[in-house]
């Protein structure tokens, strides 16, 4: 914890001790840098922020296009997000400490990681926001892959709403086969909360899958009509054109 002592009111001798959470300070610093990055290099536009609750726990479920996804989604948030990330990222002690500071939990991708699921449920019950990628991995082609059942394991224990999020353009900016990102317009859309209380695991997976695909198709079509620079949405033609370009 970091402490700062500041005057309560000008001209008064009384002071107040303000306890600043280290995580919040690190998050705000990284958010400011990422916001500039997103605007300058990716012309980032986000709509639907009104669907993010100001208080209480919620699970944010997004498609996973690239390593840019968690960074750019965080740039417009009023509250910090917790994340689940593959455990290999924590093998570097310095990176691991930074990730933990900003609320990232390690997730072992082989089998079901019940320890990570417990951490996720605890954070949600504590009123925090948790962002996950229910596909389990970055897309290899720009489209939404199969939704895994891990999201249902979390929801049936945490009893919080799901907020669907779709991202387009991040795949073109940094596809899985590319070592470094390149400038490309990126769009993010946040949908209204979904109440899936009482649903079975299969029903939860089906509802999330259907909602994300519908939102993805809608955002892709709108972007094609309104923004020619986003004409390639990760389809076969778009992927072929990307592969034909030099890094």
CORZI-V381549 format. One record per residue. N is the residue number from 0. RES is the residue in three letters. PSI is psi in radians with two decimals (NA if undefined). OMEGA is omega in radians with two decimals (* if undefined). NEAR is the number of other C-alpha atoms within 8 Angstrom. Layout:
[[N RES PSI OMEGA NEAR] [N RES PSI OMEGA NEAR]]
//
This chain:
[[0 UNK 2.49 3.11 6] [1 UNK 2.45 -3.11 7] [2 UNK 2.48 3.05 8] [3 UNK 2.36 3.14 8] [4 UNK 2.13 -3.09 8] [5 UNK 2.70 3.09 8] [6 UNK 2.49 3.08 10] [7 UNK -0.84 -3.13 8] [8 UNK 2.56 3.10 6] [9 UNK 2.38 3.07 5] [10 UNK -0.13 3.14 4] [11 UNK 2.60 -3.13 8] [12 UNK -0.29 -3.13 5] [13 UNK 2.56 3.13 7] [14 UNK 2.80 3.07 9] [15 UNK 2.44 3.08 8] [16 UNK 2.04 -3.13 8] [17 UNK 2.07 3.13 8] [18 UNK 2.05 -3.11 8] [19 UNK 2.14 3.14 10] [20 UNK 2.25 -3.11 8] [21 UNK -0.69 -3.13 9] [22 UNK -0.75 -3.11 9] [23 UNK -0.73 3.14 10] [24 UNK -0.78 3.13 9] [25 UNK -0.76 -3.13 10] [26 UNK -0.79 -3.14 10] [27 UNK -0.65 3.11 8] [28 UNK -0.81 3.13 8] [29 UNK -0.62 -3.14 8] [30 UNK -0.73 -3.13 11] [31 UNK -0.75 3.14 9] [32 UNK -0.76 -3.12 8] [33 UNK -0.54 3.13 11] [34 UNK -0.72 3.08 11] [35 UNK -0.80 3.12 8] [36 UNK -0.81 -3.11 9] [37 UNK -0.66 -3.12 12] [38 UNK -0.75 -3.03 9] [39 UNK -0.82 -3.01 7] [40 UNK -0.43 -3.01 10] [41 UNK 0.12 3.12 12] [42 UNK 0.79 -2.99 10] [43 UNK 2.31 3.04 11] [44 UNK 2.31 -3.10 7] [45 UNK 2.27 3.03 10] [46 UNK 2.70 3.14 7] [47 UNK 0.26 -3.12 10] [48 UNK -0.37 3.13 9] [49 UNK -0.26 3.14 5] [50 UNK -0.16 3.10 10] [51 UNK 2.08 -3.10 7] [52 UNK 2.53 3.10 7] [53 UNK -0.38 -3.12 6] [54 UNK 2.71 3.04 5] [55 UNK 2.81 -3.10 9] [56 UNK 2.59 3.06 14] [57 UNK 2.56 3.13 14] [58 UNK 2.08 3.13 14] [59 UNK 2.05 -3.10 12] [60 UNK 2.08 -3.05 13] [61 UNK 2.65 2.93 13] [62 UNK 2.75 -3.01 12] [63 UNK 1.81 -3.09 12] [64 UNK -0.60 -3.09 14] [65 UNK 3.09 3.07 12] [66 UNK -0.26 -3.13 8] [67 UNK -0.36 -2.99 9] [68 UNK -0.99 -3.09 11] [69 UNK -0.56 -3.13 7] [70 UNK -0.84 -3.05 10] [71 UNK -0.61 3.10 12] [72 UNK -0.63 -3.11 9] [73 UNK -0.33 -3.00 10] [74 UNK -0.46 -3.07 11] [75 UNK 0.06 -3.08 9] [76 UNK 2.51 3.05 8] [77 UNK -0.26 -3.13 5] [78 UNK 2.57 3.08 6] [79 UNK 2.63 3.06 10] [80 UNK 2.46 2.90 10] [81 UNK 2.69 -3.12 13] [82 UNK 2.73 2.87 10] [83 UNK 2.29 -3.13 12] [84 UNK 2.65 -3.09 9] [85 UNK 2.46 -3.00 10] [86 UNK -0.40 -3.13 10] [87 UNK -0.50 -3.14 5] [88 UNK -0.37 -3.09 10] [89 UNK -0.01 3.14 12] [90 UNK -0.52 3.00 8] [91 UNK 2.04 -3.03 7] [92 UNK -0.62 -3.13 7] [93 UNK -0.80 3.10 6] [94 UNK -0.70 3.13 10] [95 UNK -0.73 3.13 11] [96 UNK -0.73 3.13 9] [97 UNK -0.77 -3.13 8] [98 UNK -0.76 3.13 11] [99 UNK -0.63 -3.14 9] [100 UNK -0.65 -3.11 10] [101 UNK 0.20 3.00 12] [102 UNK 0.57 3.11 10] [103 UNK 2.30 3.12 11] [104 UNK 2.43 3.06 13] [105 UNK 2.43 3.14 11] [106 UNK 2.10 3.06 10] [107 UNK 2.08 -2.98 10] [108 UNK -0.21 3.10 9] [109 UNK 2.00 -3.11 5] [110 UNK -2.88 -3.14 5] [111 UNK 2.08 -3.12 7] [112 UNK 1.60 -3.07 10] [113 UNK -0.47 3.09 6] [114 UNK -0.77 3.11 6] [115 UNK -0.67 3.12 12] [116 UNK -0.72 3.10 10] [117 UNK -0.76 3.11 8] [118 UNK -0.72 3.13 9] [119 UNK -0.79 -3.12 12] [120 UNK -0.74 3.13 12] [121 UNK -0.77 -3.12 9] [122 UNK -0.68 3.12 13] [123 UNK -0.74 3.12 15] [124 UNK -0.43 3.11 11] [125 UNK 0.03 3.08 8] [126 UNK 0.32 -3.13 10] [127 UNK 2.88 3.06 12] [128 UNK 2.34 3.10 15] [129 UNK 2.23 3.11 14] [130 UNK 2.26 3.11 12] [131 UNK 2.84 3.08 11] [132 UNK 1.68 -2.98 10] [133 UNK -0.19 3.02 12] [134 UNK -0.44 3.11 12] [135 UNK -0.19 -3.12 8] [136 UNK 2.87 3.09 6] [137 UNK 2.57 3.13 10] [138 UNK 2.43 3.08 13] [139 UNK -0.16 -3.03 7] [140 UNK 0.10 3.13 10] [141 UNK -0.29 -3.13 13] [142 UNK 2.93 3.12 8] [143 UNK 2.26 3.13 9] [144 UNK -2.92 -3.14 6] [145 UNK 2.39 3.10 6] [146 UNK 2.19 -3.14 10] [147 UNK 2.87 -3.05 9] [148 UNK -0.06 -3.14 10] [149 UNK -0.59 -3.13 8] [150 UNK -0.61 3.13 11] [151 UNK -0.65 3.12 12] [152 UNK -0.69 3.14 10] [153 UNK -0.85 -3.04 11] [154 UNK -0.69 -3.09 11] [155 UNK -0.25 3.11 10] [156 UNK -0.55 -3.03 7] [157 UNK -0.51 3.12 10] [158 UNK 0.96 3.08 8] [159 UNK 2.81 3.09 12] [160 UNK 2.76 3.05 12] [161 UNK 2.34 3.07 12] [162 UNK 1.91 -3.11 15] [163 UNK 2.44 3.14 15] [164 UNK 2.39 3.04 13] [165 UNK 2.54 -3.13 12] [166 UNK 2.33 3.00 15] [167 UNK 2.64 -3.13 13] [168 UNK -0.43 -3.12 12] [169 UNK -0.52 3.08 15] [170 UNK -0.76 3.11 14] [171 UNK -0.58 3.13 13] [172 UNK -0.67 -3.08 13] [173 UNK 1.28 3.12 14] [174 UNK 2.91 -3.02 14] [175 UNK -0.46 -3.10 10] [176 UNK 0.04 -3.07 4] [177 UNK 2.27 -3.08 8] [178 UNK -0.45 -3.10 7] [179 UNK 2.66 3.10 6] [180 UNK 2.87 3.04 8] [181 UNK 2.76 3.12 7] [182 UNK 2.34 3.10 7] [183 UNK 2.40 3.14 11] [184 UNK 2.33 -3.14 13] [185 UNK 2.39 3.14 13] [186 UNK 2.44 3.10 10] [187 UNK 2.33 3.08 13] [188 UNK 2.29 3.14 12] [189 UNK 2.19 -3.10 13] [190 UNK 2.98 3.12 10] [191 UNK 2.67 -3.13 8] [192 UNK 2.54 3.09 9] [193 UNK 2.21 3.08 8] [194 UNK 1.87 -3.09 7] [195 UNK 0.38 3.13 8] [196 UNK 2.38 3.10 8] [197 UNK -0.07 3.14 5] [198 UNK 2.66 3.05 7] [199 UNK 2.93 3.13 7] [200 UNK -0.78 -3.13 10] [201 UNK -0.68 3.13 8] [202 UNK -0.66 3.11 8] [203 UNK -0.85 -3.13 12] [204 UNK -0.76 -3.12 13] [205 UNK -0.73 -3.12 8] [206 UNK -0.75 3.12 8] [207 UNK -0.76 3.13 11] [208 UNK -0.85 -3.11 10] [209 UNK -0.75 -3.09 8] [210 UNK -0.79 -3.13 9] [211 UNK -0.72 -3.14 13] [212 UNK -0.71 3.12 9] [213 UNK -0.81 3.14 8] [214 UNK -0.69 3.14 11] [215 UNK -0.81 -3.13 11] [216 UNK -0.70 3.14 8] [217 UNK -0.80 -3.13 8] [218 UNK -0.67 3.11 10] [219 UNK -0.78 -3.12 10] [220 UNK -0.75 3.10 8] [221 UNK -0.72 -3.12 8] [222 UNK -0.63 3.08 11] [223 UNK -0.71 -3.10 11] [224 UNK -0.66 -3.01 7] [225 UNK -0.33 -3.04 6] [226 UNK 1.66 -3.11 8] [227 UNK -0.42 -3.11 8] [228 UNK -0.24 3.11 7] [229 UNK 0.45 -3.08 10] [230 UNK -0.63 3.12 8] [231 UNK 2.04 -3.06 10] [232 UNK 0.33 -3.11 11] [233 UNK 0.16 3.08 12] [234 UNK 3.09 -3.10 10] [235 UNK -0.76 -3.14 7] [236 UNK -0.77 -3.14 8] [237 UNK -0.72 3.14 10] [238 UNK -0.71 3.14 13] [239 UNK -0.70 3.13 8] [240 UNK -0.67 3.12 8] [241 UNK -0.77 -3.10 8] [242 UNK -0.44 -3.14 7] [243 UNK -0.15 -3.10 6] [244 UNK 2.63 -3.13 6] [245 UNK 2.69 3.06 4] [246 UNK NA * 5]]
//
